[in-house]
Amino acid sequence: MQDNLYNLAFERSILSSIVFEPEQFDELSTALKKDDFYLPAHQDIFTAMTNLMQRDEPIDEEFIKKELLKIKKFDEQVMLEILSANPISNTKAYVNEIKDKSLKRHLLTLTTEIKRVTVEEELPSAEVIDIVERKLYEITQENQTSDFKDSPRMTYDTMEYIKEMKARGNSVLVGVDTGFHELNRMTTGFGKGDLVIIAARPAMGKTSFVLNTVNSLITQGKGVAFFSLEMPAEQLMLRLLSIQTSIPLQQLRLGDMNDDQWSSLGGAIDKMNEAKLFVDDQGSLNINQLRSKLRKLKNQHPEIEIAVIDYLQIMQGVGTQDRHLQVSEISRGLKMLARELEMPIVALSQLNRGLESRNDKRPMLSDIRESGSIEQDADIILFVYRDDIYLYKEEKEREKAAKAEGKEFIPTYVEKEEEDAEIIIGKQRNGPTGHVKLVFQKKLTRFVEPSPHVVETSYENIDTRSANIDIGVNDTISAPMI
């Protein structure tokens, strides 16, 4: 193997340093693994040291020799070379060098694996890509090392954060703009590394709601990545144009517009040509593919501040395990990816139809499909709710029953172009739960804030595991918009 893929002198120096200063092993064992050493005999010695540490026995020449003799892997020549090597004080530089060469060896092994699955096993290209991406992710994860942050470091970082917030002029918006003032007030925006779940029953408008957020961000010149698993990119664009121009969506679809509307559409198209919006409308996508695509896009376009997935349950699992385990892997993968890329990831989710059998059909956390893992991994869970959906459905059921019985039907529900809507904050790891009142404009598939803007916050279900807030159980706050 090429010399740039290993350095036996460095390996010997690290092992020698441990033998002469065993107290270093605690720190070094968190950064190094057996496979980071190239020479098998060095791997055996490092394993012996690990076993001795776990049994709280001395990590010295005699005990290492005894441990290796038990498994018939003691090499006296190798041990002499280690003992004759000079111990080092700057072990960090040596560890980094060993880790770097270990990573290169793993990558070289991966190239061999690619050749095997591509040429020898003749697997389909899509499956080969999936295998490579998964292996590459495993390699990079294994190569990452982290350590505890001490109190002075955390205090310094926290003070820098507070100063940054003060420099913003005490703005309520800390994270990414949701597009709604009152929702920003309650959540301070979607934070870096947050997994945000927006859940609703079909036809409630969860895609429309998130497109309002997308439109607000791209209007501000910010970048958005949108994974549309349910509808083509062109349909998303039609909805965004309807939101921007106030031209009813149906008219846009038919091209049925007057001169003023055509002019307004032309202006909106010019603006969208400058927008930093990237849509992937591949119908099938698994967590490995999404991770690879988003990493690549983020590297090419650092201005991207948020990623949206519509919707979570359509994502494919990896492997053949049960669906709830696949969803667990997907939700956990999305949370880890959000932290890695330091950006919020918003995933839309379906709700179980069981809630429709309740008198109060407002969603709860338990209504999320495969809710266990999603509820656990999410930092914020928002529910989109419009009562008019159920009022209209009940009206139609009464009309059908009346016709079946030959009775006269007298309508009581009046269909409206603008309906009351609620965004229910079912979970917020670092803030209160509650709800925000909005108005849904049906023809435009657009949510807007009512006037006057009022927020109603309930503190009955605060997630006290992450936020210590001392508020009365039934306290309610109503505040006019600033």
N, C-alpha and C positions, 0 to 999 in steps of 0.2 A: 504494500500500500504506500502511496506517496507520503513523503516526509511531512508535507503541510497538513496532513490529516491526523497527526499525533506528535507528541513531544514526551518521550520517556523520561528525560531529565526533569521536566516539570512535574511529572507524576511522582517520580522518586522523591523530589524535594518536598512535595505536599505530604506524602506518607511519612517521610523522615521527620517533618515538623510535628506530626501527630504523635509519633513515638517519643520524641524528646519533650514535647509539651502536650500531654494528653488532654489538658483542659481546652485546647483549641477544637477538639473533635465535635463538641456540641454545636459550635457555629458552622464548622465546615460540613457537617453531615446534613444541614438544612440546605446547603447550596449544591452539594455534589451527590451523585448517585453512582452505584456500582458501574453502570454502563458508560459513565463518562470517562472511565479509564480504558485505554486501548489494550494494554497488555493483560491477558487473562490472569496472570499471577498477581498483578496489581489489583484486579477486581476481587480476587480471593482474599487478599490481605485487607482490603477495605471492608469486605463483608465480615471478616473475622473481627475487625475493630468494632463494627456495628453490633455484632452479637455480644462482645465483651461489655460494651457500654450498656446494653439492655439488661445485662445480668449484674451491672454495677461492679464489674471486675476490672483490675488494672489493664490499661491498654499499653503494654510494654512488650519487649522482645520475647520474653519467655512465655507469656500468656498467649501472644499471637501465634508463636510456634506450636504451642500445645493445641490451640484451636484448629490449626491447619493440619496437624498430624492426625487428628481425629477423623478427618475426611480425606486423608492421604493426598493433600495438595500442598505440602510444605516444600518450597524450593529454596535451599540454603543459599545458592548463588544470588538469587533475586533479593533475599533478605539482607545479605551482605552489601549489595549495591545500595539498598535503601539506607542502611545504617551508616554507610560511608558518605552519603550525600549530605550537603550542608543544609541544615534547617534554615528556614526563611522567616523573616518578620512580616513582609508584605505579602501575605497569603492571598489577598483579594485579587491582585494582578495575576497570580499564577492560576487561581480558580477560574477567572474569566477566560484565560487562554485555553485551559483544559475544556471548559464548557463550549467555547467557540469551535474547537476541533471536533468535539463530540457531535455538535450540531451538523458540521460538514459531513461527518461519517454517516449520520442518519439520513441526510439528504442524498448521499451517494447510494445508500441502500435503497432509498425510495426510487431512484432512477432504475435500479435493477428490478424492483417490483413493478414499475410501469411497463417495462419491457416484457415481463412475464405475463401480466394480465392482458396486455395488448396483442402480443405476438403468439405466445404459447397457448394461452387459454382462449384467445380470440373472443374476448368479452365485448359486448356492445360499447360504443364510445361513451354513451351517457353513463354507463355503469363504471367504466374506467375513470372518468372524470370524478364521479362521486367517491370512488375509492381513494384517488389521489388527494382530493380535497380533505377527506376525513383524516388520512394519514398525516398530511401536512399540518393540519390543525393540531393533531395529537403531538407531533414533534415540537411545534412552537409552544404548546402549553407546557410540555414536560421541561422545556428549556428555560421557562420563566422561573425566576426565583424572587422571593419577597421576604421581608423581615418585619418584625414588629416596629411600629412607630412609637417612640418614647414620648413622654408627656411634653417636654419642651418643643419637640418637633410639631406635635399636634396643636399646641398652644400658638405657636408661630403661624402655622397654616390657617388656623381659625381666625386669628387677628387680621391676617392679610385678606381673608374672605370678608370680614366685617368692614374693613376699610374700603374694599371694593364696592360693597353695598352702599356705604355712606357716600362714596363718590358719585353714585348714581342718583343722588338726591332723595334718598329714602323712598325710592319707587317700590310699589307693591309687586312689580314684575321682576323676578329674579331669574327665572328660567325662560324657556321658549314661549312666546306669546300664543295663547290659546285662541285669540281672535275675539274674545268676549271679556269686557272689563270686569264684570262681577265674578266670572270664573277665575280670572287672573287674581282678583282680590283674595279669593278663598284658597287658591292653590299656589299662588305666587308664580304661576306658569309651570310648564313641564321641565323638570330639572335634568341636568346632565346625568346620564346613566340610569334614568328612570324607565321602567317598563310601565306604560300606561295602557290599560284595557278600556275600550269603549264598547259596551255591550247593550244589546236591545233585541226585542223580537223582530221578525221580518216586517218591513214597511214602516217601522218607527222613524227611520231616517238617520241611522248611524253613519252611513257613507256620506250623506248630505252634510251632517254635522261636522265630520272631520274635514270635508272639502272646504267648509267655511274657514277652518284653521289654516288649511293649506293656502287658500286664497289670500288670507291676511298676511301670511309669511312671504309669499312670492311677491306680493305688492310692496313689501318692505325691502325687496331685493335679496331675500334670504333663500338658501337652497333647500329643496325638499326631494327626498327619494320616496317614490310611491310604488308599492308592489300590489298590483291589482289582479287578484286571482279570480275575481268573479265577473268583471266586465272589461271590455276592450278600452284601450287608452283613449280612443276617439270619443267614447261615451263620457269618460271623465272630463275631457276637454269641453264637451257640450255643456255639462253641468257647471263647470267653472265659468264659461262664457255667459251662461244664464245668470249666475250670481253677480258677475261684474257689470253686465249691461242692463239688468232688470227686464230682459226680454224673456217671456215665458218659454220654458224648455220645449214644450210641444211646437211652438212656432219656429224655434231654432231647428228642430228636427225636420220640419217640413219646408224650411226656407220661406215661410209665409210671413214676410215683414214689410213694413212701409219704408220709405226713404230714410227717415230719421233713424229707424232701427238698424238699417243696413249701414248707415254712417257710424252709429254707435258700435256695431259689431266690428267694423273695420278698425276702429281705434283700439278695441279690446284685443283684436288679433295682433296688432302691432306691439302692444304691451306684452302679450303672451310670448311673442317671438323673442323677447328679451328676458323672459322669466327663467329662473334657474330651477326648473322642474324636470325631474327625470322619472319616467314611468316604465316599469317592467310589467307587462300584462301577460306573461307566460302563465298558462292556465294551471300548470302543476309545478310545485316547487317544494323542496324539502329544506330543512334547517341548514344543512351543509351548503346547498346551492345558494340559499339566501345569504348566508354568512360570507361566502366567497364573493358574491356579486356586490354586496354592500361595502365590504372592505375595499374592493377594487375601485368602486365609484367614489368612496370617501377619499381615497388616496389621490384620485384624479381631480376631484372637486372638493377641496377642504371646506368650502363655504357651505356645504350641506349641514344643516343644523338639526334635522329631524327625519326619521324614516317612518312610513306608515304601511301597515299590512292589512289588506282587506280581502279575506278575513282569516282569522287564526285556524278555525276548524277545517278550512279547505286545504291547508298545508299538508303535504304528505309526510308520513313518518319514515324513519330510516330503519330498515330491518323488518322483521315479521312479528314483533311483539304486540301485545294487546293495545288497542287504540288509546286507552287512558294512559298507558306508559309512553306511547308515542307523543301524546299531547304534553305530558310532563317533560319529556325531552325537549320538545319545541319551546315551551314557555321558559324553561330554565336556560335553554340556548339563547333565546331572545334577551333575557335579562343579562346574561354574561356578555353578550355582544354589545348591549347598550353601555355597559360599564367600560368595556374595552375601547369603544369608539368615543366614549364621553359625550354621548348625545342621547336624547330621549327616543325610544322606539314606541310607537303607538300601534297597537294591534286591536282590530275590531273582532268582536266575538258574538256568537249567537247565544240566546237564552233558551232554556228548556220551555216547552209549551205548558208544563205543569202549572206555571203561574196564572194561566188564563182560567183556571178552575177556582181561583180565589176571588173573593169579593173585591179586595183591594189588589189591583193588578200591578201596582208599582213593584219593580224588581228588587230582589235581595241578592246578596252574594251567593247564596246557595242555588240560585236559579241559573248560574253560569254552567254551560255544558262542561263536563269533566272539570268541575270547579275547584277541586282540591289543590292541584298544582298551580293552576292559574291564579287562584286567590292568594296562594302563598308567595308566588314570585312577583306579583304586581306591586308596584309602589302606589299607583293610583288606579282606582276602578270607577269609571263613570257610566251611568245608565242613562240612555235616552228614552224618555217616556212622553207619549201624547195620549191623553185620555180620549180624544175624539175618535181615535182608531177603534176603540171598543164601543163607544156610543154609536158610531155608524154601523158597526157589525151587529150590535143588539137591535138596532132599528130594522135592518134587513131581515134578521131572524123573526122579528115580530110580524113584519109584512108577509113573509113566507108562511108563517103559521096562520095568519088571518085569511090568506087566500086559500089555504088548504081546508079551512073550516067554513069557507064561503061567507066570511064576515067582512064588513067594511073596514078598511084600514085608514086610520087618521095619523099622518106623520107627526112626530113630535120633535124630531131632530132636524135641525137646519144645517146643511153642509156649508162650511165657511171657507173662504179663500185663505184666511189667516187663522191658525189654530194655536191655542196655548200649548206650550211645551215645557218640560222640566228636564234639567240635567241633574241627576241625582249622584252625589258623590258618596258612593257606597263604602269606599276605603281610601284613606290617604295616610301613608306611613308617617308623614311629618306634619300633619295638620288635621283640622276638624272635618267631619262629615257634614252633610247638609244637602241643600239643593238650590239651584239657580233657575229662575223663571225666564223663559225665552218665548219668542213667537216664531212659528213655522209658516213661511209663505209657500203654499203648496205649488203654485204654478212655476215658481222660481226654484223650488227645492232648496230654499235658503232659510237659515235661522238668523233672526235678528233679536236684539235686546228690546224689551218693551220700554215704553216711555210713560211715566217717569221710571227710571231704572231702580229697582228695589231688590235687594238680596235678603233672603231668609236663610239663616244658618241655624241648624239644630245641632246640639252637642250631645245628643243621646247616645251616639255610637262611635265615639272617638276611639281610634286605634291607640290605646294607651301603652301598647308595647313599645312604641317608638316616640311618642310625644307626651310629655308630662304637662297636662293642662288642667288647672283647677277651676272648673266651671260647674255650676249647678246642673243637676241632671236635666231639668226641664227649661233651662235658659234658652231664650231665642233672641237673636239680634236682627234688627231691621235697620239698614243704613242706606240713605240716599246716595246715588252715584256722585263721586267728586268730579 
